[in-house]
Amino acid sequence: MTRLVAAILTIFAFSASLHAEEAFPVGTFPAGIFHVANTAGFTQHNGIREDLAIDDGMGTAFIQVLDDGTLTVEINGARIRLFRVKDGLTALEWDASDTTLLHEIDIEALIREEGLTDIPVWGADVDWPGSDKVRLVLLPLGPTSVTGFLISHLQDTVVVRQMEFRKVFGPEGRPQVTVEEYAAVE
């Protein structure tokens, strides 16, 4: 019995130290080249919600953190500048209930923050093909992953698309390359 308790305590201590090493500093943002996938979404018109079709295509994005704390995201030939959103996640307007989108409680758990205003969010209102204005927001989930949302409110229709950004390759210490340099290698 003593060995069992000792083994359990050893495993717990080891996993706790790994968990602490995995912690990603709040307020920082991963940079580099990412694969991007649309993972979920919905439209809501006159109170009726419908899931968007799953898009199994994969895009490429280049995220750069600028000296002033803003981000630039290069995706599909467009460069978008994102700013830190005041009030964090509370500033976003979307209702994820009854969907497969990340819910606020999921994001709190992934980022390891309690309190929606403390969750770091970067965003911008941008013109988007096929829509009028949309709000693009990104949230860092760790050193190699980012989640994002495209949120539009057009008259009586809401469209929300969730995106997942995953680091393409290499350790964090590897020098960063541009999207053009990456594309030349492919």
C-alpha beads as a LAMMPS data file, in Angstrom:
LAMMPS data file: protein, C-alpha beads

186 atoms
185 bonds

1 atom types
1 bond types

-500.0 500.0 xlo xhi
-500.0 500.0 ylo yhi
-500.0 500.0 zlo zhi

Masses

1 110.0

Atoms # bond

1 1 1 0.000 0.000 0.000
2 1 1 2.836 2.387 0.854
3 1 1 4.437 1.738 -2.546
4 1 1 1.142 2.455 -4.283
5 1 1 0.723 5.775 -2.471
6 1 1 4.360 6.688 -3.201
7 1 1 3.896 5.827 -6.888
8 1 1 0.742 7.926 -7.125
9 1 1 2.443 10.884 -5.415
10 1 1 5.447 10.580 -7.747
11 1 1 3.214 10.537 -10.823
12 1 1 1.228 13.504 -9.498
13 1 1 4.388 15.518 -8.754
14 1 1 5.849 14.702 -12.188
15 1 1 2.661 15.625 -14.043
16 1 1 2.300 18.833 -12.005
17 1 1 5.815 19.922 -12.971
18 1 1 5.104 19.154 -16.642
19 1 1 1.883 21.152 -16.437
20 1 1 3.772 24.117 -14.982
21 1 1 6.366 23.962 -17.777
22 1 1 3.618 23.963 -20.382
23 1 1 2.117 27.175 -19.006
24 1 1 2.114 29.934 -21.597
25 1 1 2.605 33.475 -20.269
26 1 1 -0.677 35.387 -20.416
27 1 1 -0.421 38.418 -22.665
28 1 1 2.134 36.866 -25.019
29 1 1 1.349 35.632 -28.492
30 1 1 2.859 32.845 -30.620
31 1 1 4.362 33.962 -33.914
32 1 1 5.438 32.283 -37.124
33 1 1 3.828 30.175 -39.810
34 1 1 0.620 28.316 -38.987
35 1 1 -1.704 25.917 -40.763
36 1 1 -5.261 27.255 -40.497
37 1 1 -8.450 25.208 -40.536
38 1 1 -12.067 26.275 -40.159
39 1 1 -13.260 23.928 -37.431
40 1 1 -16.850 24.982 -36.731
41 1 1 -19.382 27.690 -37.358
42 1 1 -23.006 28.675 -37.547
43 1 1 -25.419 31.169 -39.013
44 1 1 -28.367 32.526 -37.105
45 1 1 -31.209 34.215 -38.957
46 1 1 -34.433 35.333 -37.284
47 1 1 -33.530 33.276 -34.223
48 1 1 -32.956 30.052 -36.186
49 1 1 -29.438 28.651 -35.932
50 1 1 -27.843 26.378 -38.536
51 1 1 -24.378 24.806 -38.496
52 1 1 -22.046 25.815 -41.302
53 1 1 -20.664 23.039 -43.484
54 1 1 -17.306 21.705 -42.335
55 1 1 -14.476 23.115 -44.425
56 1 1 -11.713 20.507 -44.614
57 1 1 -9.371 22.789 -46.544
58 1 1 -6.149 23.954 -44.928
59 1 1 -4.726 27.442 -45.315
60 1 1 -1.445 29.017 -44.265
61 1 1 -1.044 32.125 -42.135
62 1 1 1.953 34.081 -40.931
63 1 1 1.545 35.812 -37.564
64 1 1 4.006 38.466 -36.481
65 1 1 4.099 40.292 -33.141
66 1 1 5.094 43.939 -33.563
67 1 1 7.051 46.029 -31.067
68 1 1 3.932 47.969 -30.040
69 1 1 2.108 44.753 -29.036
70 1 1 -0.109 44.609 -32.111
71 1 1 -0.140 41.661 -34.504
72 1 1 -0.064 41.313 -38.246
73 1 1 -1.642 38.264 -39.813
74 1 1 -0.939 37.400 -43.442
75 1 1 -3.579 35.047 -44.796
76 1 1 -4.875 34.472 -48.334
77 1 1 -2.726 37.313 -49.652
78 1 1 -4.124 39.865 -47.208
79 1 1 -2.243 41.469 -44.341
80 1 1 -4.427 42.347 -41.363
81 1 1 -3.320 44.312 -38.316
82 1 1 -4.883 43.222 -35.023
83 1 1 -4.971 45.236 -31.814
84 1 1 -5.274 44.106 -28.202
85 1 1 -8.988 44.120 -27.349
86 1 1 -9.909 46.013 -24.209
87 1 1 -11.873 43.875 -21.737
88 1 1 -10.627 40.612 -23.266
89 1 1 -13.166 37.930 -24.059
90 1 1 -16.076 39.948 -22.612
91 1 1 -15.794 42.281 -25.626
92 1 1 -16.843 39.542 -28.063
93 1 1 -20.449 39.077 -29.092
94 1 1 -21.330 35.490 -29.894
95 1 1 -23.403 32.822 -28.279
96 1 1 -21.780 29.384 -28.560
97 1 1 -24.581 27.527 -26.782
98 1 1 -25.863 24.459 -28.636
99 1 1 -22.838 24.494 -30.987
100 1 1 -19.500 22.722 -31.263
101 1 1 -17.661 26.048 -31.005
102 1 1 -15.425 26.690 -28.046
103 1 1 -17.469 28.101 -25.178
104 1 1 -16.191 30.743 -22.768
105 1 1 -15.579 28.090 -20.099
106 1 1 -13.503 26.049 -22.593
107 1 1 -11.344 29.054 -23.416
108 1 1 -10.870 29.856 -19.720
109 1 1 -9.667 26.289 -19.138
110 1 1 -7.341 26.243 -22.155
111 1 1 -5.766 29.594 -21.330
112 1 1 -5.782 28.865 -17.595
113 1 1 -7.376 32.180 -16.737
114 1 1 -10.447 32.847 -14.660
115 1 1 -12.381 35.930 -15.585
116 1 1 -13.283 36.746 -19.147
117 1 1 -11.741 40.227 -18.994
118 1 1 -8.346 38.652 -18.195
119 1 1 -8.315 36.468 -21.311
120 1 1 -6.092 38.153 -23.915
121 1 1 -7.748 38.826 -27.263
122 1 1 -6.459 40.612 -30.358
123 1 1 -8.885 41.739 -33.040
124 1 1 -9.925 44.086 -35.805
125 1 1 -12.997 44.913 -37.859
126 1 1 -12.147 44.124 -41.476
127 1 1 -13.737 43.912 -44.917
128 1 1 -14.093 40.232 -45.788
129 1 1 -14.839 38.602 -49.161
130 1 1 -18.497 37.605 -49.390
131 1 1 -19.456 39.720 -46.370
132 1 1 -19.571 43.325 -45.381
133 1 1 -17.560 43.938 -42.207
134 1 1 -16.498 41.107 -39.940
135 1 1 -14.671 41.063 -36.653
136 1 1 -11.572 38.873 -36.744
137 1 1 -10.306 37.924 -33.297
138 1 1 -7.407 35.715 -32.231
139 1 1 -6.653 34.193 -28.829
140 1 1 -3.369 32.461 -27.983
141 1 1 -3.854 28.958 -26.596
142 1 1 -0.174 28.133 -26.117
143 1 1 3.226 28.554 -27.746
144 1 1 2.171 26.657 -30.894
145 1 1 -1.573 27.201 -31.201
146 1 1 -4.083 29.977 -31.650
147 1 1 -7.844 29.965 -31.971
148 1 1 -9.734 32.562 -33.912
149 1 1 -13.239 33.660 -34.747
150 1 1 -14.796 35.553 -37.626
151 1 1 -17.947 37.186 -36.313
152 1 1 -20.372 39.180 -38.431
153 1 1 -23.669 40.827 -37.555
154 1 1 -25.517 41.764 -40.736
155 1 1 -29.031 43.085 -40.141
156 1 1 -30.833 40.113 -38.574
157 1 1 -28.183 37.491 -39.415
158 1 1 -25.198 36.466 -37.294
159 1 1 -22.393 34.366 -38.779
160 1 1 -19.641 32.904 -36.603
161 1 1 -16.761 30.819 -37.931
162 1 1 -14.156 29.276 -35.618
163 1 1 -10.589 28.754 -36.856
164 1 1 -7.687 26.759 -35.483
165 1 1 -4.098 27.834 -36.106
166 1 1 -1.339 25.234 -35.544
167 1 1 2.388 25.904 -35.820
168 1 1 3.692 24.438 -39.073
169 1 1 7.081 23.148 -37.995
170 1 1 10.096 23.451 -35.785
171 1 1 10.895 24.357 -32.228
172 1 1 10.101 27.781 -30.837
173 1 1 13.759 28.877 -30.948
174 1 1 14.025 28.396 -34.713
175 1 1 14.413 31.650 -36.705
176 1 1 11.129 32.834 -38.188
177 1 1 10.568 32.963 -41.931
178 1 1 8.041 34.846 -44.003
179 1 1 5.111 33.287 -45.823
180 1 1 6.879 33.994 -49.134
181 1 1 10.032 32.160 -47.995
182 1 1 7.908 29.232 -46.793
183 1 1 5.940 29.108 -50.059
184 1 1 9.190 29.070 -52.067
185 1 1 10.242 25.890 -50.241
186 1 1 6.933 24.030 -50.808

Bonds

1 1 1 2
2 1 2 3
3 1 3 4
4 1 4 5
5 1 5 6
6 1 6 7
7 1 7 8
8 1 8 9
9 1 9 10
10 1 10 11
11 1 11 12
12 1 12 13
13 1 13 14
14 1 14 15
15 1 15 16
16 1 16 17
17 1 17 18
18 1 18 19
19 1 19 20
20 1 20 21
21 1 21 22
22 1 22 23
23 1 23 24
24 1 24 25
25 1 25 26
26 1 26 27
27 1 27 28
28 1 28 29
29 1 29 30
30 1 30 31
31 1 31 32
32 1 32 33
33 1 33 34
34 1 34 35
35 1 35 36
36 1 36 37
37 1 37 38
38 1 38 39
39 1 39 40
40 1 40 41
41 1 41 42
42 1 42 43
43 1 43 44
44 1 44 45
45 1 45 46
46 1 46 47
47 1 47 48
48 1 48 49
49 1 49 50
50 1 50 51
51 1 51 52
52 1 52 53
53 1 53 54
54 1 54 55
55 1 55 56
56 1 56 57
57 1 57 58
58 1 58 59
59 1 59 60
60 1 60 61
61 1 61 62
62 1 62 63
63 1 63 64
64 1 64 65
65 1 65 66
66 1 66 67
67 1 67 68
68 1 68 69
69 1 69 70
70 1 70 71
71 1 71 72
72 1 72 73
73 1 73 74
74 1 74 75
75 1 75 76
76 1 76 77
77 1 77 78
78 1 78 79
79 1 79 80
80 1 80 81
81 1 81 82
82 1 82 83
83 1 83 84
84 1 84 85
85 1 85 86
86 1 86 87
87 1 87 88
88 1 88 89
89 1 89 90
90 1 90 91
91 1 91 92
92 1 92 93
93 1 93 94
94 1 94 95
95 1 95 96
96 1 96 97
97 1 97 98
98 1 98 99
99 1 99 100
100 1 100 101
101 1 101 102
102 1 102 103
103 1 103 104
104 1 104 105
105 1 105 106
106 1 106 107
107 1 107 108
108 1 108 109
109 1 109 110
110 1 110 111
111 1 111 112
112 1 112 113
113 1 113 114
114 1 114 115
115 1 115 116
116 1 116 117
117 1 117 118
118 1 118 119
119 1 119 120
120 1 120 121
121 1 121 122
122 1 122 123
123 1 123 124
124 1 124 125
125 1 125 126
126 1 126 127
127 1 127 128
128 1 128 129
129 1 129 130
130 1 130 131
131 1 131 132
132 1 132 133
133 1 133 134
134 1 134 135
135 1 135 136
136 1 136 137
137 1 137 138
138 1 138 139
139 1 139 140
140 1 140 141
141 1 141 142
142 1 142 143
143 1 143 144
144 1 144 145
145 1 145 146
146 1 146 147
147 1 147 148
148 1 148 149
149 1 149 150
150 1 150 151
151 1 151 152
152 1 152 153
153 1 153 154
154 1 154 155
155 1 155 156
156 1 156 157
157 1 157 158
158 1 158 159
159 1 159 160
160 1 160 161
161 1 161 162
162 1 162 163
163 1 163 164
164 1 164 165
165 1 165 166
166 1 166 167
167 1 167 168
168 1 168 169
169 1 169 170
170 1 170 171
171 1 171 172
172 1 172 173
173 1 173 174
174 1 174 175
175 1 175 176
176 1 176 177
177 1 177 178
178 1 178 179
179 1 179 180
180 1 180 181
181 1 181 182
182 1 182 183
183 1 183 184
184 1 184 185
185 1 185 186
